[in-house]
Amino acid sequence: MHDHDTTSERLASYADVLAGELPGNWTSSHLADAKDDLTELADRVWDLDLVAASLAEHPLQEAAVLSRPDGAQFVLLERHDERDGFLIAAIAPHTLPDEAYRAVPEPNGIALSDDPFLSAEQVTGDLLDRYDSALAEVRHNALGGLQPSQPDRVVLTWQPDGSVATAPADNRASAVLVANGFVQDPQSGIYRLSGDDTQAQARALREIGPQLGQLGVSTALQHHAGRTTPASAPAAMPPTPAGTRTPATRFR
């Protein structure tokens, strides 16, 4: 990494490289001299350990935000100690209700070295997996009856209105779902496949199984509220549906 004259330039440059090395399509943006935005960002840091302790002693003055198209975000900030490198933590989506975070363990942040390439490997093998799993669980809580998915398994749930919903824990699965007609709800992050055209819906459900299988991801199809036992994927032709953490402990 190149040397920079200012801390801001160093942080922004590091974030750019780190975003480019993470799996998927991540972008970075830099926040400085934006008090309200930084305050709101600090409130959404999903951490009760290292990063929360740092923010308690050093209010956020600047930060870099790494964003993925599905809404996942990380915040990168200075360490404020004698060591080189940065701290990184997950950001909790503000569109999900506080009640959805109940009993979901925080995907606490980690310290990074001053080498963004090595740090990308560390984030990918640790924080990213924990964040995706926690995010899937929160989305599950935001929509009762929707079972949480895992990085290697997508659970599809029939909804009372005839649609099919899921909360994938992996960006690879999200891309397959969107390519087959699923639409992400911008408020909850839940992916839904409309039941308005049952033939198109059935065709999409048949096709996503093999496509996800090529990525090493299985699928399961169940009725709302778990009335039936999920079946292993690839999903077969689905039947026609019958119908045509507490807020106070959320972050710190």
Buried (B, 14 or more C-beta within 10 A) or exposed (E): EEEEEEEBEBBBBBBBBBBBBBEBEBEBBBBBEEEEBBEEBBBBBBBBEBBBEBBEEEEBBBBBBBBBBBBBBBBBBBBEEEEEBBBBBBBBBEEBEEEBBBEBEBBBBBBBEBBBEEBBEBBBEEBBBBBBBBBBBBBBBBBEBBBBBBBEBBBBBBBEBBBBBBBBBBBBBBBBBBEBBBEBBEEBBBBBBBBEEBEBBBBBBBBBBEBBEEEEBBBBBBBBEEEEEBEEBBBEEBEEBEEEBEEEEBBB
